Amino acid sequence: MSRPLVSFLTTAYRTEPYLGAAIDSVRAQTRADWQLVVVDNGNSDALASIVDRYRDDPRIVLLR
C-alpha cells in the first residue's frame, strides 16, 4: 500500500455500539487513498473483534 493522502484517527474507548458504523462511514468515502487508525487502550476485546471484521482492508489499523 502506498502512503495514504488522508489519515483518520479515532479513539475507541467505550465506542463498541458505534464503531462499526464509523468504520463503514470512512469506507464509504469516494476517495480510496486513506488510512483509518483506531486507537484502543486494550480494555475491550469486543472492540478489537469489531475492527477485526475489517481485517481484509489493509487501510484499517488497530493500535492497542
Kinemage of the C-alpha trace (Angstrom):
@kinemage 1
@onewidth
@group {chain A} dominant
@subgroup {mainchain}
@vectorlist {calphas} color= white
{ca met a 1} P 0.000 0.000 0.000
{ca ser a 2} L 1.333 3.419 -0.891
{ca arg a 3} L 1.251 6.291 1.556
{ca pro a 4} L -2.358 7.489 2.018
{ca leu a 5} L -3.369 11.049 1.204
{ca val a 6} L -5.605 11.229 4.288
{ca ser a 7} L -5.309 9.555 7.681
{ca phe a 8} L -8.266 9.356 10.032
{ca leu a 9} L -7.616 8.808 13.716
{ca thr a 10} L -10.362 7.707 16.050
{ca thr a 11} L -10.165 6.932 19.723
{ca ala a 12} L -12.292 3.993 20.686
{ca tyr a 13} L -12.880 3.972 24.429
{ca arg a 14} L -16.400 2.621 25.071
{ca thr a 15} L -17.471 3.070 21.442
{ca glu a 16} L -18.452 -0.520 20.687
{ca pro a 17} L -22.054 0.410 19.754
{ca tyr a 18} L -20.834 2.991 17.216
{ca leu a 19} L -17.505 1.773 15.906
{ca gly a 20} L -18.816 -0.409 13.071
{ca ala a 21} L -20.877 2.486 11.697
{ca ala a 22} L -17.894 4.825 11.976
{ca ile a 23} L -15.668 2.411 10.055
{ca asp a 24} L -18.369 1.869 7.426
{ca ser a 25} L -18.673 5.639 7.021
{ca val a 26} L -14.963 6.022 6.325
{ca arg a 27} L -15.045 3.075 3.914
{ca ala a 28} L -17.893 4.752 2.006
{ca gln a 29} L -15.711 7.712 1.039
{ca thr a 30} L -15.301 8.315 -2.677
{ca arg a 31} L -11.514 8.523 -2.389
{ca ala a 32} L -9.659 5.293 -1.786
{ca asp a 33} L -6.298 6.677 -0.646
{ca trp a 34} L -6.951 6.921 3.082
{ca gln a 35} L -5.983 5.144 6.280
{ca leu a 36} L -8.074 4.721 9.428
{ca val a 37} L -6.223 4.237 12.696
{ca val a 38} L -8.420 3.065 15.575
{ca val a 39} L -6.723 3.718 18.919
{ca asp a 40} L -7.816 1.474 21.772
{ca asn a 41} L -6.477 1.246 25.322
{ca gly a 42} L -6.733 -2.551 25.218
{ca asn a 43} L -9.617 -2.813 27.672
{ca ser a 44} L -12.197 -4.194 25.280
{ca asp a 45} L -11.879 -7.445 23.400
{ca ala a 46} L -15.269 -6.649 21.840
{ca leu a 47} L -13.815 -3.518 20.294
{ca ala a 48} L -10.894 -5.450 18.852
{ca ser a 49} L -13.277 -8.012 17.359
{ca ile a 50} L -15.256 -5.228 15.661
{ca val a 51} L -12.108 -3.916 13.984
{ca asp a 52} L -11.098 -7.490 13.148
{ca arg a 53} L -14.213 -7.808 10.967
{ca tyr a 54} L -12.451 -5.414 8.580
{ca arg a 55} L -9.129 -7.279 8.509
{ca asp a 56} L -9.428 -7.714 4.743
{ca asp a 57} L -8.996 -3.937 4.342
{ca pro a 58} L -5.320 -3.030 4.977
{ca arg a 59} L -6.242 0.653 5.284
{ca ile a 60} L -7.815 -0.016 8.699
{ca val a 61} L -5.344 -0.379 11.562
{ca leu a 62} L -5.979 -1.130 15.226
{ca leu a 63} L -3.447 0.377 17.596
{ca arg a 64} L -3.705 -1.133 21.074
